[in-house]
Amino acid sequence: MGPGDAVDGRVFHVKLPGHDAMARRADEHVVPTRVMLPRRVVDGPARQVGKRLLMALLVLAATVLIVWLDRAGYNDNADGKVDLLDAVYYATVTLSTTGYGDITPYSDGARLINVVLVTPLRVMFLIILVGTTLEVLTERTREDFRLKRWRSNLRDHTVVVGFGTKGRSAIQTLCATGLPKEQIVIVDPASKVIEAANAEGFTGVVGDATRSDVLLRAELQKARQVIIATQRDDTAVLVALTARQLNRGAKIVAAVREEENAPLLRQSGADAVITSASAAGRLLGLSVLSPSAGTVMEDLIQQGSGLDLVERPVIKAEVGKSVRETEDLVVSVLRGHRLLGYDDPAASPLQLTDRVITIVRATPPPGSGPSGPSGPSGPSLPHLPMPPHHRP
């Protein structure tokens, strides 16, 4: 599907740079795809190698000092004397297990010191060198094992395409509702962006999300929901098409810049489309007309603080009651695929299969003190009281 293609008898146009040109550029510059799992790295590779090299040099220096202090117990086949250079030479060939035999300990004291001190230093030296080599060789195997375990345990997760401002805000909202970071996979073509996501504890996939192989690496076929927060509307359309083809049952939510592109994105498989520019403009207009109303709306879309907009199932105690008889402030009722307002006569009485969208007071996280979300006045109330005009 491209710009200007007919869908169900209608034609939609995406007023953005040419789709064909974008596709050609994507084919010419294919982003290398790889999965990057979050991990805690105490030191960088260069610093780790530097530390081990320093340890090896310290072991070598200690061996040279031991041989130099006991040089009277050693014999050099060349001149019979052991000077500082001979001590360094002997320590080097001994620690590396080369052992030419031209310098040997002949006294009982020198041989005892070799057994008690030099041999353990030789073993330590070898452990440092072999350990560094083995770590480099086994790093890939360890990563492959972690990746296989991650793939086998991952299911019903959330895939977020794009880790920009919109993607980060969406993830913050999900985490505020209790979704663990292990259940979020981020897809972005920039490796530095994925590295930043790894630093925050998220798993990332480096690659172009319009390609099915990239989304398969993110295990999108097993995902429960997909968030598309790309910078371009035409990219969002292609991602939605690919994601819907790979997973028919996932909930796909996408953001677009231009409102006229929202219908095309819905036809591409998105369940919900948010127009970022229009939403920001409406909030600006509302804030001009009523700054307090704008503050309330901004509070509602910030999950986890102040007031929260929550969707939940109807509990048994509420079945048969009207919308205004519930403890929470109900603004809408979701019955099947119908969204009914609180003042719609069909919304009452509530049914057991209904879901209600309510406004509640955000519950502060456990352990939050006076400076937490509840503020200095103490813990927040579990429910937002109804205004007088909304009470039964």
Backbone hydrogen bonds in HBPLUS format (Angstrom, degrees):
<---DONOR---> <-ACCEPTOR-->    atom                        ^
c    i                          cat <-CA-CA->   ^        H-A-AA   ^      H-
h    n   atom  resd res      DA  || num        DHA   H-A  angle D-A-AA Bond
n    s   type  num  typ     dist DA aas  dist angle  dist       angle   num
A0005-ASP N   A0002-GLY O   3.10 MM   3  5.61 157.3  2.15 141.2 138.8     1
A0004-GLY N   A0012-PHE O   2.93 MM   8  5.39 143.6  2.06 158.8 159.7     2
A0007-VAL N   A0010-ARG O   2.67 MM   3  5.23 159.7  1.71 157.6 162.2     3
A0010-ARG N   A0007-VAL O   2.97 MM   3  5.23 163.8  2.00 112.7 117.2     4
A0016-LEU N   A0014-VAL O   2.92 MM   2  5.65 131.5  2.16 106.8  92.2     5
A0022-MET N   A0018-GLY O   3.10 MM   4  6.37 154.2  2.17 143.3 150.6     6
A0023-ALA N   A0019-HIS O   2.95 MM   4  6.22 155.3  2.01 149.5 156.2     7
A0024-ARG N   A0020-ASP O   2.96 MM   4  6.24 155.3  2.02 148.9 155.4     8
A0025-ARG N   A0021-ALA O   2.97 MM   4  6.23 157.9  2.02 148.1 154.0     9
A0026-ALA N   A0022-MET O   2.91 MM   4  6.16 150.3  2.00 145.9 154.4    10
A0027-ASP N   A0023-ALA O   3.01 MM   4  6.28 149.8  2.10 145.3 152.7    11
A0028-GLU N   A0024-ARG O   2.96 MM   4  6.18 150.8  2.05 147.0 155.3    12
A0029-HIS N   A0025-ARG O   2.92 MM   4  5.96 155.5  1.98 148.7 154.4    13
A0034-ARG N   A0206-VAL O   3.16 MM 172  5.34 141.6  2.31 132.7 143.0    14
A0206-VAL N   A0034-ARG O   2.83 MM 172  5.34 160.1  1.87 166.2 164.3    15
A0036-MET N   A0204-GLY O   2.68 MM 168  5.18 177.4  1.68 163.7 164.5    16
A0204-GLY N   A0036-MET O   2.96 MM 168  5.18 176.5  1.96 150.9 151.7    17
A0048-GLN N   A0044-GLY O   2.93 MM   4  6.20 156.2  1.99 156.3 163.6    18
A0049-VAL N   A0045-PRO O   2.97 MM   4  6.22 165.8  1.99 156.0 158.8    19
A0050-GLY N   A0046-ALA O   2.92 MM   4  6.08 155.3  1.99 142.5 150.1    20
A0051-LYS N   A0047-ARG O   2.92 MM   4  6.14 152.3  2.00 145.7 152.3    21
A0052-ARG N   A0048-GLN O   3.10 MM   4  6.40 159.9  2.15 149.1 153.9    22
A0053-LEU N   A0049-VAL O   2.91 MM   4  6.10 155.2  1.97 150.8 158.1    23
A0054-LEU N   A0050-GLY O   2.94 MM   4  6.13 154.3  2.01 144.9 151.8    24
A0055-MET N   A0051-LYS O   2.96 MM   4  6.26 154.3  2.03 145.9 153.0    25
A0056-ALA N   A0052-ARG O   2.97 MM   4  6.22 156.4  2.02 146.6 152.5    26
A0057-LEU N   A0053-LEU O   2.96 MM   4  6.23 156.2  2.02 148.1 154.4    27
A0058-LEU N   A0054-LEU O   2.92 MM   4  6.18 151.1  2.00 146.9 155.0    28
A0059-VAL N   A0055-MET O   2.98 MM   4  6.27 155.3  2.04 148.7 155.0    29
A0060-LEU N   A0056-ALA O   2.94 MM   4  6.21 157.9  1.99 146.9 153.2    30
A0061-ALA N   A0057-LEU O   2.83 MM   4  6.06 158.3  1.88 147.9 153.9    31
A0062-ALA N   A0058-LEU O   2.90 MM   4  6.10 157.0  1.96 147.3 153.4    32
A0063-THR N   A0059-VAL O   3.01 MM   4  6.26 154.7  2.08 146.8 153.4    33
A0064-VAL N   A0060-LEU O   2.95 MM   4  6.24 159.8  1.99 151.3 156.8    34
A0065-LEU N   A0061-ALA O   2.96 MM   4  6.18 158.3  2.01 148.4 154.1    35
A0066-ILE N   A0062-ALA O   2.99 MM   4  6.24 157.2  2.04 146.7 152.6    36
A0067-VAL N   A0063-THR O   3.03 MM   4  6.27 168.1  2.04 156.0 158.2    37
A0068-TRP N   A0064-VAL O   2.89 MM   4  6.00 158.5  1.94 149.8 156.5    38
A0069-LEU N   A0065-LEU O   2.95 MM   4  6.09 160.3  1.99 150.0 154.4    39
A0070-ASP N   A0066-ILE O   3.20 MM   4  6.34 143.3  2.34 140.9 150.4    40
A0071-ARG N   A0068-TRP O   3.36 MM   3  4.90 155.0  2.43 105.9 102.4    41
A0073-GLY N   A0070-ASP O   3.02 MM   3  5.81 160.0  2.06 122.7 128.0    42
A0074-TYR N   A0071-ARG O   3.19 MM   3  5.35 166.9  2.21 111.3 113.0    43
A0106-TYR N   A0073-GLY O   2.89 MM  33  5.89 153.5  1.96 153.9 162.7    44
A0107-SER N   A0073-GLY O   3.34 MM  34  4.87 168.0  2.36 133.7 134.4    45
A0075-ASN N   A0104-THR O   2.86 MM  29  5.50 155.1  1.92 152.1 159.7    46
A0104-THR N   A0075-ASN O   3.07 MM  29  5.50 154.5  2.13 148.5 152.5    47
A0080-GLY N   A0076-ASP O   2.61 MM   4  4.42 139.0  1.78 138.4 147.2    48
A0077-ASN N   A0102-ASP O   2.94 MM  25  5.45 173.1  1.95 166.1 168.4    49
A0087-ALA N   A0083-ASP O   2.94 MM   4  6.27 145.6  2.06 145.7 156.1    50
A0088-VAL N   A0084-LEU O   2.96 MM   4  6.30 155.8  2.02 152.0 157.8    51
A0089-TYR N   A0085-LEU O   2.87 MM   4  6.10 161.7  1.91 148.8 154.5    52
A0090-TYR N   A0086-ASP O   2.81 MM   4  5.96 162.5  1.84 148.3 153.0    53
A0091-ALA N   A0087-ALA O   2.94 MM   4  6.09 161.7  1.98 145.7 151.0    54
A0092-THR N   A0088-VAL O   2.97 MM   4  6.15 155.1  2.03 147.6 154.4    55
A0093-VAL N   A0089-TYR O   3.06 MM   4  6.32 173.0  2.06 158.2 158.6    56
A0094-THR N   A0090-TYR O   2.92 MM   4  5.92 143.2  2.05 142.8 153.5    57
A0095-LEU N   A0091-ALA O   2.95 MM   4  5.98 170.7  1.96 148.0 150.7    58
A0096-SER N   A0092-THR O   3.09 MM   4  6.15 153.0  2.16 145.0 152.6    59
A0098-THR N   A0093-VAL O   2.82 MM   5  4.95 133.8  2.03 148.5 159.3    60
A0099-GLY N   A0093-VAL O   3.17 MM   6  5.28 153.5  2.25 113.4 121.3    61
A0097-THR N   A0094-THR O   3.01 MM   3  4.98 156.6  2.07 103.8 110.1    62
A0111-ARG N   A0107-SER O   3.07 MM   4  6.30 159.0  2.11 149.5 155.4    63
A0112-LEU N   A0108-ASP O   2.91 MM   4  6.08 154.5  1.97 145.8 153.0    64
A0113-ILE N   A0109-GLY O   2.94 MM   4  6.15 159.0  1.98 148.1 153.7    65
A0114-ASN N   A0110-ALA O   2.98 MM   4  6.19 148.3  2.08 140.2 149.1    66
A0115-VAL N   A0111-ARG O   3.02 MM   4  6.34 150.6  2.11 144.2 151.5    67
A0116-VAL N   A0112-LEU O   2.86 MM   4  6.08 165.7  1.88 155.5 159.4    68
A0117-LEU N   A0113-ILE O   2.74 MM   4  5.42 160.8  1.78 143.5 150.3    69
A0118-VAL N   A0113-ILE O   3.21 MM   5  6.62 156.7  2.26 140.4 147.3    70
A0119-THR N   A0114-ASN O   2.86 MM   5  5.93 150.9  1.94 160.0 163.4    71
A0121-LEU N   A0117-LEU O   3.13 MM   4  6.36 156.0  2.19 149.1 156.4    72
A0122-ARG N   A0118-VAL O   2.84 MM   4  6.12 146.2  1.95 149.5 159.8    73
A0122-ARG N   A0119-THR O   3.08 MM   3  4.95 117.6  2.49  93.5 109.0    74
A0123-VAL N   A0119-THR O   2.98 MM   4  6.30 157.1  2.04 153.9 159.5    75
A0124-MET N   A0120-PRO O   2.89 MM   4  6.12 159.3  1.93 147.7 153.6    76
A0125-PHE N   A0121-LEU O   2.88 MM   4  6.04 155.4  1.94 144.8 151.5    77
A0126-LEU N   A0122-ARG O   3.02 MM   4  6.28 158.7  2.06 147.9 153.1    78
A0127-ILE N   A0123-VAL O   2.91 MM   4  6.16 154.3  1.98 149.0 156.6    79
A0128-ILE N   A0124-MET O   3.00 MM   4  6.25 156.3  2.05 149.9 155.4    80
A0129-LEU N   A0125-PHE O   3.16 MM   4  6.46 165.0  2.18 150.1 153.3    81
A0130-VAL N   A0126-LEU O   2.78 MM   4  5.84 170.4  1.79 157.1 160.1    82
A0131-GLY N   A0127-ILE O   2.72 MM   4  5.48 150.0  1.80 137.8 147.6    83
A0132-THR N   A0128-ILE O   3.16 MM   4  6.24 155.6  2.22 139.0 144.5    84
A0133-THR N   A0129-LEU O   3.15 MM   4  6.43 160.7  2.19 147.3 152.5    85
A0134-LEU N   A0130-VAL O   2.80 MM   4  6.01 165.7  1.82 155.4 159.4    86
A0135-GLU N   A0131-GLY O   2.93 MM   4  6.01 152.4  2.00 143.8 151.3    87
A0136-VAL N   A0132-THR O   3.16 MM   4  6.39 156.1  2.22 145.0 150.4    88
A0137-LEU N   A0133-THR O   3.00 MM   4  6.27 157.9  2.05 149.5 156.0    89
A0138-THR N   A0134-LEU O   2.83 MM   4  5.91 151.5  1.91 149.4 156.4    90
A0139-GLU N   A0135-GLU O   3.08 MM   4  5.90 121.3  2.44 137.1 147.9    91
A0142-ARG N   A0138-THR O   2.88 MM   4  6.04 160.0  1.92 153.9 159.1    92
A0143-GLU N   A0139-GLU O   2.98 MM   4  6.20 156.2  2.03 147.2 153.6    93
A0144-ASP N   A0140-ARG O   2.93 MM   4  6.14 155.9  1.99 147.6 154.2    94
A0145-PHE N   A0141-THR O   2.98 MM   4  6.22 153.6  2.05 146.2 153.2    95
A0146-ARG N   A0142-ARG O   2.98 MM   4  6.26 161.3  2.02 149.3 154.0    96
A0147-LEU N   A0143-GLU O   2.88 MM   4  6.05 155.3  1.94 147.4 154.6    97
A0148-LYS N   A0144-ASP O   2.97 MM   4  6.18 157.4  2.03 147.3 152.5    98
A0149-ARG N   A0145-PHE O   3.01 MM   4  6.23 161.6  2.04 150.0 155.1    99
A0150-TRP N   A0146-ARG O   2.87 MM   4  6.03 152.1  1.94 144.1 152.5   100
A0151-ARG N   A0147-LEU O   2.96 MM   4  6.17 159.7  2.00 148.5 153.3   101
A0152-SER N   A0148-LYS O   3.04 MM   4  6.23 156.7  2.10 147.0 153.0   102
A0153-ASN N   A0149-ARG O   3.12 MM   4  6.24 144.6  2.25 144.0 152.1   103
A0154-LEU N   A0150-TRP O   3.04 MM   4  5.95 130.4  2.29 145.2 156.7   104
A0156-ASP N   A0222-LYS O   2.89 MM  66  5.94 146.9  2.00 163.5 158.5   105
A0224-ARG N   A0157-HIS O   2.86 MM  67  5.51 160.1  1.90 146.6 152.6   106
A0225-GLN N   A0157-HIS O   3.45 MM  68  6.86 161.4  2.49 152.4 154.6   107
A0158-THR N   A0183-GLN O   2.83 MM  25  6.11 161.3  1.87 156.2 161.9   108
A0185-VAL N   A0158-THR O   2.87 MM  27  6.23 160.5  1.91 163.9 167.9   109
A0159-VAL N   A0225-GLN O   3.07 MM  66  6.55 158.7  2.11 154.5 158.0   110
A0227-ILE N   A0159-VAL O   2.80 MM  68  6.20 165.3  1.82 163.3 167.6   111
A0160-VAL N   A0185-VAL O   2.83 MM  25  6.16 164.6  1.86 159.7 164.6   112
A0187-VAL N   A0160-VAL O   2.86 MM  27  6.18 158.8  1.91 156.3 158.1   113
A0161-VAL N   A0227-ILE O   2.78 MM  66  6.13 170.3  1.79 173.1 175.2   114
A0229-ALA N   A0161-VAL O   2.82 MM  68  5.69 160.0  1.86 155.3 162.1   115
A0162-GLY N   A0187-VAL O   2.85 MM  25  5.99 151.6  1.93 158.1 167.6   116
A0168-ARG N   A0164-GLY O   2.90 MM   4  5.95 164.2  1.93 150.0 154.7   117
A0169-SER N   A0165-THR O   3.04 MM   4  6.17 160.1  2.08 145.1 150.8   118
A0170-ALA N   A0166-LYS O   2.99 MM   4  6.18 157.6  2.04 149.6 155.6   119
A0171-ILE N   A0167-GLY O   3.00 MM   4  6.22 156.2  2.06 147.8 154.1   120
A0172-GLN N   A0168-ARG O   2.90 MM   4  6.14 156.4  1.95 150.8 157.3   121
A0173-THR N   A0169-SER O   3.08 MM   4  6.32 152.4  2.16 144.3 151.0   122
A0174-LEU N   A0170-ALA O   3.03 MM   4  6.34 157.4  2.09 146.5 152.6   123
A0175-CYS N   A0171-ILE O   2.87 MM   4  6.09 165.0  1.90 155.6 159.3   124
A0176-ALA N   A0172-GLN O   2.95 MM   4  6.07 143.5  2.09 138.3 148.4   125
A0177-THR N   A0173-THR O   3.24 MM   4  6.52 132.7  2.48 139.6 150.5   126
A0177-THR N   A0174-LEU O   3.15 MM   3  5.31 137.0  2.35  98.5 110.0   127
A0179-LEU N   A0174-LEU O   3.23 MM   5  5.70 159.0  2.28 148.5 142.7   128
A0178-GLY N   A0175-CYS O   3.08 MM   3  5.18 161.1  2.11 104.9 110.3   129
A0183-GLN N   A0180-PRO O   3.05 MM   3  5.61 159.4  2.10 113.8 120.1   130
A0184-ILE N   A0181-LYS O   3.17 MM   3  5.43 155.9  2.23 117.7 116.6   131
A0186-ILE N   A0203-THR O   2.92 MM  17  6.30 167.2  1.94 154.7 157.6   132
A0205-VAL N   A0186-ILE O   2.73 MM  19  6.16 148.0  1.83 160.2 170.1   133
A0188-ASP N   A0205-VAL O   3.14 MM  17  6.52 160.8  2.17 163.9 168.3   134
A0207-GLY N   A0188-ASP O   3.13 MM  19  5.87 155.6  2.19 113.9 121.4   135
A0194-ILE N   A0190-ALA O   3.23 MM   4  6.60 156.6  2.29 147.8 153.6   136
A0195-GLU N   A0191-SER O   2.90 MM   4  6.14 149.8  1.99 145.6 154.5   137
A0196-ALA N   A0192-LYS O   3.00 MM   4  6.25 147.9  2.11 140.0 148.0   138
A0197-ALA N   A0193-VAL O   2.97 MM   4  6.33 147.7  2.07 142.3 151.7   139
A0198-ASN N   A0194-ILE O   2.80 MM   4  6.09 153.4  1.87 148.9 156.2   140
A0199-ALA N   A0195-GLU O   2.98 MM   4  6.23 150.7  2.07 142.2 149.7   141
A0200-GLU N   A0197-ALA O   3.05 MM   3  5.15 136.1  2.25  98.5 110.8   142
A0202-PHE N   A0197-ALA O   3.01 MM   5  5.35 166.6  2.03 142.0 138.9   143
A0201-GLY N   A0198-ASN O   2.91 MM   3  5.00 159.4  1.95 106.6 113.1   144
A0211-ARG N   A0208-ASP O   3.11 MM   3  5.93 168.0  2.13 124.2 127.4   145
A0214-VAL N   A0211-ARG O   3.21 MM   3  5.58 132.6  2.45 105.1 116.4   146
A0215-LEU N   A0211-ARG O   3.40 MM   4  6.80 160.5  2.44 150.5 155.0   147
A0216-LEU N   A0212-SER O   2.89 MM   4  6.09 146.4  2.01 148.1 158.2   148
A0217-ARG N   A0213-ASP O   3.16 MM   4  6.32 142.2  2.31 133.5 142.0   149
A0217-ARG N   A0214-VAL O   3.15 MM   3  5.19 124.1  2.48  94.6 108.3   150
A0218-ALA N   A0215-LEU O   3.12 MM   3  4.99 128.9  2.40  90.8 104.5   151
A0220-LEU N   A0215-LEU O   3.09 MM   5  5.60 165.8  2.11 152.9 154.2   152
A0219-GLU N   A0216-LEU O   2.91 MM   3  4.83 156.2  1.96 104.3 109.3   153
A0222-LYS N   A0219-GLU O   3.03 MM   3  5.65 160.9  2.06 116.6 122.6   154
A0223-ALA N   A0220-LEU O   3.04 MM   3  4.85 163.4  2.07 103.9 109.1   155
A0251-LYS N   A0224-ARG O   3.01 MM  27  6.38 165.9  2.03 141.5 141.2   156
A0226-VAL N   A0251-LYS O   2.72 MM  25  6.09 157.4  1.77 157.8 160.3   157
A0253-VAL N   A0226-VAL O   2.85 MM  27  6.19 167.2  1.86 167.6 170.5   158
A0228-ILE N   A0253-VAL O   2.81 MM  25  6.21 160.3  1.85 155.0 161.3   159
A0255-ALA N   A0228-ILE O   2.99 MM  27  6.27 143.5  2.12 162.4 170.4   160
A0236-ALA N   A0232-ARG O   3.14 MM   4  6.41 151.1  2.23 139.8 147.8   161
A0237-VAL N   A0233-ASP O   3.03 MM   4  6.37 149.7  2.13 148.6 156.0   162
A0238-LEU N   A0234-ASP O   3.21 MM   4  6.47 162.1  2.24 145.3 148.8   163
A0239-VAL N   A0235-THR O   2.93 MM   4  6.16 158.1  1.98 152.2 158.7   164
A0240-ALA N   A0236-ALA O   2.92 MM   4  6.07 158.0  1.97 146.3 152.3   165
A0241-LEU N   A0237-VAL O   3.00 MM   4  6.25 160.1  2.04 150.8 155.9   166
A0242-THR N   A0238-LEU O   3.04 MM   4  6.23 164.0  2.07 148.1 152.1   167
A0243-ALA N   A0239-VAL O   2.81 MM   4  5.93 163.8  1.83 153.0 158.2   168
A0244-ARG N   A0240-ALA O   2.93 MM   4  5.98 161.8  1.96 148.4 153.2   169
A0245-GLN N   A0241-LEU O   3.10 MM   4  6.21 147.2  2.21 140.3 149.0   170
A0246-LEU N   A0242-THR O   3.10 MM   4  6.36 146.5  2.22 144.6 152.9   171
A0247-ASN N   A0243-ALA O   2.94 MM   4  6.07 147.1  2.05 148.2 157.3   172
A0271-ASP N   A0252-ILE O   2.77 MM  19  5.31 142.9  1.90 137.7 149.6   173
A0272-ALA N   A0252-ILE O   3.28 MM  20  6.75 150.9  2.37 152.2 156.6   174
A0254-ALA N   A0272-ALA O   2.99 MM  18  6.43 161.0  2.03 155.0 159.7   175
A0274-ILE N   A0254-ALA O   2.81 MM  20  6.24 162.1  1.84 157.1 163.2   176
A0256-VAL N   A0274-ILE O   2.90 MM  18  6.27 155.9  1.96 153.2 158.5   177
A0276-SER N   A0256-VAL O   2.89 MM  20  6.11 145.8  2.01 163.0 174.0   178
A0261-ASN N   A0258-GLU O   3.11 MM   3  5.66 160.0  2.15 113.9 120.2   179
A0262-ALA N   A0259-GLU O   3.14 MM   3  5.42 161.8  2.18 109.5 115.2   180
A0265-LEU N   A0261-ASN O   3.22 MM   4  6.49 150.9  2.31 147.4 155.6   181
A0266-ARG N   A0262-ALA O   2.98 MM   4  6.30 152.2  2.06 153.2 161.1   182
A0267-GLN N   A0263-PRO O   2.98 MM   4  6.22 157.6  2.03 148.4 154.4   183
A0268-SER N   A0264-LEU O   3.02 MM   4  6.19 124.4  2.34 131.8 146.2   184
A0270-ALA N   A0265-LEU O   3.28 MM   5  6.00 165.5  2.30 148.5 145.9   185
A0269-GLY N   A0266-ARG O   3.12 MM   3  5.40 162.6  2.15 107.7 113.1   186
A0279-ALA N   A0275-THR O   2.89 MM   4  5.93 161.1  1.92 153.8 159.9   187
A0280-ALA N   A0276-SER O   3.02 MM   4  6.12 162.1  2.05 147.4 152.0   188
A0281-GLY N   A0277-ALA O   2.96 MM   4  6.16 153.1  2.04 143.6 151.7   189
A0282-ARG N   A0278-SER O   2.84 MM   4  6.10 157.9  1.88 153.6 158.7   190
A0283-LEU N   A0279-ALA O   3.05 MM   4  6.25 157.6  2.10 146.1 152.1   191
A0284-LEU N   A0280-ALA O   2.98 MM   4  6.20 149.5  2.07 143.4 151.9   192
A0285-GLY N   A0281-GLY O   2.91 MM   4  6.19 160.5  1.94 150.2 155.4   193
A0286-LEU N   A0282-ARG O   2.84 MM   4  6.05 159.8  1.88 149.9 155.5   194
A0287-SER N   A0283-LEU O   2.95 MM   4  6.06 152.5  2.03 140.9 148.4   195
A0288-VAL N   A0284-LEU O   3.03 MM   4  6.32 142.4  2.18 144.0 153.8   196
A0289-LEU N   A0285-GLY O   3.08 MM   4  6.38 161.5  2.12 150.7 154.8   197
A0290-SER N   A0286-LEU O   2.76 MM   4  5.87 160.0  1.79 151.3 157.9   198
A0293-ALA N   A0290-SER O   3.04 MM   3  5.24 115.5  2.47 102.9 118.0   199
A0294-GLY N   A0290-SER O   2.98 MM   4  6.33 158.4  2.03 157.4 164.2   200
A0295-THR N   A0291-PRO O   2.95 MM   4  6.19 148.0  2.05 142.3 150.8   201
A0296-VAL N   A0292-SER O   2.98 MM   4  6.31 154.4  2.05 148.5 154.9   202
A0297-MET N   A0293-ALA O   2.97 MM   4  6.23 161.8  2.01 151.4 155.9   203
A0298-GLU N   A0294-GLY O   2.97 MM   4  6.15 158.0  2.01 146.1 152.2   204
A0299-ASP N   A0295-THR O   2.91 MM   4  6.09 146.4  2.02 141.5 151.2   205
A0300-LEU N   A0296-VAL O   2.93 MM   4  6.21 148.3  2.03 146.9 155.5   206
A0301-ILE N   A0297-MET O   3.24 MM   4  6.53 147.4  2.35 146.1 152.9   207
A0302-GLN N   A0299-ASP O   3.25 MM   3  5.25 153.9  2.32  99.8 107.6   208
A0362-ALA N   A0306-GLY O   2.73 MM  56  5.42 173.8  1.73 161.3 161.5   209
A0308-ASP N   A0360-VAL O   2.83 MM  52  5.43 168.4  1.84 163.2 166.8   210
A0360-VAL N   A0308-ASP O   2.98 MM  52  5.43 161.4  2.02 155.9 160.4   211
A0310-VAL N   A0358-THR O   2.83 MM  48  5.31 163.0  1.86 157.4 161.8   212
A0358-THR N   A0310-VAL O   2.73 MM  48  5.31 162.3  1.76 165.0 163.0   213
A0312-ARG N   A0356-VAL O   2.98 MM  44  5.63 162.6  2.01 159.0 162.9   214
A0356-VAL N   A0312-ARG O   2.85 MM  44  5.63 152.0  1.93 173.7 174.2   215
A0314-VAL N   A0354-ASP O   3.21 MM  40  5.82 155.6  2.27 148.0 141.5   216
A0318-GLU N   A0315-ILE O   2.99 MM   3  5.52 151.4  2.07 113.7 122.3   217
A0319-VAL N   A0316-LYS O   3.22 MM   3  5.33 154.1  2.30 103.8 111.4   218
A0321-LYS N   A0318-GLU O   3.11 MM   3  5.51 163.2  2.14 130.0 132.8   219
A0320-GLY N   A0350-LEU O   2.92 MM  30  5.25 172.1  1.93 143.3 145.7   220
A0350-LEU N   A0321-LYS O   2.78 MM  29  5.69 157.6  1.83 160.6 163.9   221
A0325-GLU N   A0322-SER O   3.12 MM   3  5.39 159.5  2.16 108.9 115.4   222
A0326-THR N   A0323-VAL O   3.48 MM   3  5.95 170.3  2.49 112.5 114.3   223
A0359-ILE N   A0329-LEU O   2.91 MM  30  5.37 149.4  2.01 142.5 151.5   224
A0331-VAL N   A0357-ILE O   2.88 MM  26  5.87 172.9  1.88 167.7 169.4   225
A0342-TYR N   A0331-VAL O   3.19 MM  11  5.11 133.0  2.43 131.4 121.9   226
A0357-ILE N   A0332-SER O   2.94 MM  25  5.21 171.3  1.95 145.3 146.9   227
A0333-VAL N   A0340-LEU O   2.68 MM   7  5.01 157.2  1.73 150.0 157.7   228
A0340-LEU N   A0333-VAL O   2.77 MM   7  5.01 171.7  1.77 159.4 157.1   229
A0334-LEU N   A0355-ARG O   2.63 MM  21  5.01 175.0  1.63 169.4 168.8   230
A0355-ARG N   A0334-LEU O   3.00 MM  21  5.01 152.3  2.08 140.3 148.5   231
A0335-ARG N   A0338-ARG O   2.88 MM   3  5.24 155.5  1.94 158.8 162.9   232
A0338-ARG N   A0335-ARG O   2.99 MM   3  5.24 163.4  2.02 127.8 128.7   233
A0344-ASP N   A0341-GLY O   3.08 MM   3  5.23 164.7  2.10 109.6 113.9   234
A0347-ALA N   A0344-ASP O   2.91 MM   3  5.46 160.6  1.95 119.6 126.0   235
A0354-ASP N   A0351-GLN O   3.07 MM   3  5.34 160.9  2.11 109.5 115.4   236
A0368-SER N   A0365-PRO O   3.22 MM   3  5.87 151.7  2.30 142.8 141.4   237
A0372-GLY N   A0369-GLY O   2.96 MM   3  5.25 163.3  1.98 115.9 119.1   238
A0375-GLY N   A0372-GLY O   3.10 MM   3  5.67 158.4  2.15 116.2 122.6   239
A0378-GLY N   A0375-GLY O   3.46 MM   3  6.26 166.2  2.48 122.1 122.4   240
A0390-HIS N   A0387-PRO O   2.94 MM   3  5.40 153.3  2.01 115.9 124.6   241
